[in-house]
Amino acid sequence: MKTQTGTTTIATDYLWFETKERKELLNITDHLEALVEKSGISDGFCLVSAMHITAGIWVNDNEPGLWQDLQTWLEELAPAKPDYLHHKTGEDNADAHLKRTLLHHQTILPITEGKLDLGPWEQVFYAEFDGQRRKRVVVKIYGISKG
């Protein structure tokens, strides 16, 4: 086991998105790596949380066939349809809320030696289910500072 000592640091930043489509999957791994680098944290955790109730965070393979499989699976479990009770409020996005619930809204990623410590195929995605408007993701990075 490797133990590190040093100054504990917490860094907070935001990523903003306005997708072109109502449903999109955006790879945000490079953005997160840049924020980890900027934070100066060498060992700790990176919390990534979609701050909207119709968006999620997904960690998986960067492979288009899998992305389509995900969309198909979510549509089977939470299909876009007009008869949700939520639609009685004037909204038309109940399926987006349910898809977000299935996918989940956040993840915690390890940081080791100043980098996200992801598996060989893991990438981090922002999943939008009711887009075409400005939304944000909070990124909280917590750990031991470099040096």
N, C-alpha and C positions, 0 to 999 in steps of 0.2 A: 504494500500500500504506500502510495506517495502522499505526503502531507505537505501543505503549503501554509506559510504564515505571511502576514502582511496587512495592509490596510483594507478594510472592507469598504467596498464602493457599491453604490446603486446608481445606475444611469437609466433615464427614461427618455424615450423618443417615440415618434409617431411616423407611420407610413400612411400616405393618403392615396386613395384610388378612386377613379371614376371610370368604370368599365364601359365599353362601347355596347356590349350586349347585356341583356338582363341576367343571363347565366354565363359566368366565365370562371376559368381556373387560371390563376396567375402564379408563376414561380417567383417566390420572393426570397429565395435562399441567398442570392448575391446581396440583396439589400440588408438582410440580417447579418451576414458576414461583415459588411462594411460597418454596421452599427456596433458589433462586437469589437472590431478593431478600434473604432473611435472611442469606445468606452475605456479602453486601457485595462480591462479585466483579463487576467490570465487563467483563472480557474473559478468556475461558478456555474450559473444557470441563466438562461435566456427565456423569459416568459413572453410568448407571442399570443395576443388575444384580439380577435375581431370585436370591435366595439359596436357592432350593429346586429340586431336580432334576426337578420336574414343572410348572414355571412358566417363562414367558418374557416378554420385552419386545419390543413391536412398534411401529414407527413407520409410520403410514399415515393414510389418510383417515378422518374421523369420520363414516362412512356405514354404516348398518345392513345394507344389501345386501352391501357388501364384507365386513362382519364374518361374515355367513352364508356367503359364498363362501369365506372363509378357513377356517371350521369344516368346511365340506364338503370342501375340498381336503385339509386335514389328516386328516380321517377316511378319505378315499380312500387316502392314503399310509400312514397308521398307524391302521388300524381297531381299535376296541375289540373284542377277541375273546379267547376263553379259552385258546388254545393257545400263548401266548408262553412261552419257557423261563423268563423272569423270574418267572412266576407259580408256579413250583415252589418259590420261596422263601417262599411264603405271601402274597405281594402280589398285587394284581389291577390294577395300574396301569402295566403295560409300555407301553401305548399312550400314556399321559401323558408318559413319559420320551422316547419317540420324537417326539411332537408338539413337545415343548420343544426337542429337538435340531433339528428342521426350522425352527422359528421363531427360535431362538437365545435365549440367556439374558440378553444385555445389549446396550446401545448407548451410544455416546458422542455427546453433543449439543453444538454450539457455543454459546458465550455471547458476545454482543456488546452493548456498551452496557448491561450489567446485566440483559439479558433472554435467554431461550432464542432462538436464531436459527434458527427453523424455517421451512420453506417455507410458502406460503400455505394449504395444506390439511393440513399435517402435524400430527398429534397423537400423543401417546405413550400406549401401552396396556400394562397388566399383564395378561398372558394366563395364566389358571389352568386347568390340565387335571386336577387331582386335589385339589380344594378341600374346603371345609367344615371347615377347621381353620386355625389362626392361622399366617400366614407373613409373611415380611418381604422388603423390597427395600432394598438399600443404595444410597445416593446420595452420590457423592463429587464435590465441586465444587472445581476447581483453576483458579487463574488470578491475575490482577492485581486487587488490591483497589481499590475506588472511592476517589477523593479524591486 
